Amino acid sequence: MKPPCELMLLIFYTTVLKFREIFYRGVSMDKITRKLNGSEILIQCLLEQGVDTVFGYPGGAILNVYDKLYDHKEIRHILTAHEQGASHAADGYARSTGKVGVCLATSGPGSTNLATGVATAYMDSSPVVFITCNVNSDLIGRDSFQEVDITGVTLPITKCTYIVSSVKNLADTVREAFAVAKSGRPGPVLIDIQKNATADEYDYTPVTPEEYMSGSNARISRLKSTHHPSIGYPEIDIKAVETLAEMIDASEKPLLICGGGVVRSGASEEFRTLARRMDSPVAITVMGGGAFGGYDPLKTGMIGMHGSQASNMACDACDLLIAVGCRFSDRVTLNPAGFAKNAKIVHIDIDPSEIDKNIKTDLHIIGDAKEILTMLLSKMKRDKNNDGWKNYVFSFRRETEYDDPVNGTLTPKEILSAAAEILPQDTIVTTDVGQHQMWAIQHFKFDYPGQLITSGGFGTMGFGLGAAIGVQAGNPEKTVLHVTGDGSFRMNCNELATEQYYKMPIITLLFNNSTLGMVRQWQHLIYKERYSQTTLDRSPDFVKLAEAYGVHGASVRDEATLRKVLTEAVNSRPDGLGWVIDCRIDIDEMVRPMVGGNSFITNFMLY
């Protein structure tokens, strides 16, 4: 028989265990509420969202967060050379993986350095959560050291901004920010956390994203019930879908436009099926690259200012134009009054604010592209055959023409054809902005969504290298090609240090024409060859620059050497070092075609 003291202890522990079983019955131990400081709560909320990679740059106001991040090796932090590089990296990561990107920065200049990256993500509907930290609450409004109203700065270029002045609001704010960033039309969200909220303690209980969205959170419930575009969209209009099916059945000369919304919604397969069943030519916007197979026989190429003649002629002559996930930007429509003048225009988009904003439509359907196209396919009565129409459209297909190479230079076609042949077909391509961007889109056959990462709406020079770092971080098994020009590359080439440190074998293909090429092209065509401040006769030796950063550098002037260097670059990926390949092209090389904005078809400046 046990001694009385042992018996009493046994009864006590049994009672405690039984009480715990009753109290926690059906409740995971993970759901136990803990008291944590704001920095730990922030990190736990990131883990709730499945975040495993963040990009950023520390500073005084955000030090509490970085101190806690030190203990969480399950989150990989990539330290860039500049906050703008971090913003573009988070954006590239989001676009290429389909996840929400995360970027951290401190107060003042740290946060304002993000502005270009925030605007870039906003214009291209990329889901990124930007997290900045500000000075203590009692210092706000006193022009304190490195204080700035970053939410005011970024309000017009985000889906939503938040100020967190108390730790008790932190967890729900982070959860809502992720929900807003990835719901409806995706886009960037900024959270500015005052420093005291990162140090104070509060109760934290884990909540999964699914639980949060289906729970009783008042703000989320209100946004969902009102179909607010930041969190969702109204129920699809079935009658409008049925009307579109009838319009397709009656059409004899249809044209589909594949926009970035097809990529964002994951609707590529449904879009391809629709094109087949309609037997319709397909034009692509810059942001739609990869959503429709690059080798597909129905593809007519890019549409608009630098679009193919087949796409632009099809737009001018079609009787039904269906744009899916396309903003009808000025680079696509050029002259709205003459755009698709013979057609009934149908717009499918998730964002109600885009409807009839740039082009008046005959029919529009608001909602997720994947859901709408699935519904449309079920409503179509028959598959079409439009051989006569297709023969007309495809009669305008032609090879893009280039000037003959000047001694010691390459042509864009030689450079990109070599890259397309030597690099793996699934290579992810990031670009900066300018002539090289258009050439890359013209020559690469993008096969899947997320294969082309470029700044379409905002036109951000310096975007490409940071984006390539984000892409490589999210897709370590794939080859990443960064296509750039000497003007764009000089803006953020400091991120070569990031590329080298994290052993990212990114291949940078640099079109070096010693000028701001696209601007010079406009000066040549419109400004009577008055080349004001566009000649870049002060560039560094890019090979030595690459070597100084610890990556491979090569200068090429002929196609044979280029092919040899590209082959070496691909084969040397396991060593973890990137390449900068300096390709000399002629200063007057131009992007063809270029369509004048004052008339859509009749005034081709170049062909």
Secondary structure, DSSP 8 states (H G I E B T S, - for coil): ---HHHHHHHHHHHHHHHHHHHHTTT--GGG--EEEEHHHHHHHHHHHTT--EEEE---GGGHHHHHHHTT-TTSEEEE-SSHHHHHHHHHHHHHHHSS-EEEEE-STHHHHTTHHHHHHHHHTT--EEEEEEE--GGGTTTT-TT---HHHHHGGGSSEEEEE-SGGGHHHHHHHHHHHHHSSS---EEEEEEHHHHHSEEEE----HHHHHHS--HHHHHHHHTT-TTT------HHHHHHHHHHHHH-SSEEEEE-HHHHHHT-HHHHHHHHHHHT--EEE-GGGTTSS-TT-TTEEEE-STT--HHHHHHHHH-SEEEEES----HHHHSSGGGTTTTSEEEEEES-GGGTTTSS--SEEEES-HHHHHHHHHHH--S----HHHHHHHHTT----------TT-B-HHHHHHHHHHHS-TT-EEEE-SSHHHHHHHHH----STTSEE---SS--TTHHHHHHHHHHHH-TTS-EEEEEEHHHHHHHGGGHHHHHHTT---EEEEEE-SB-HHHHHHHHHTSTT--TT-B-TT---HHHHHHHTTSEEEEE-SHHHHHHHHHHHHHTGGGT--EEEEEEB-TT---S-EE-TT-SSS-EEE-
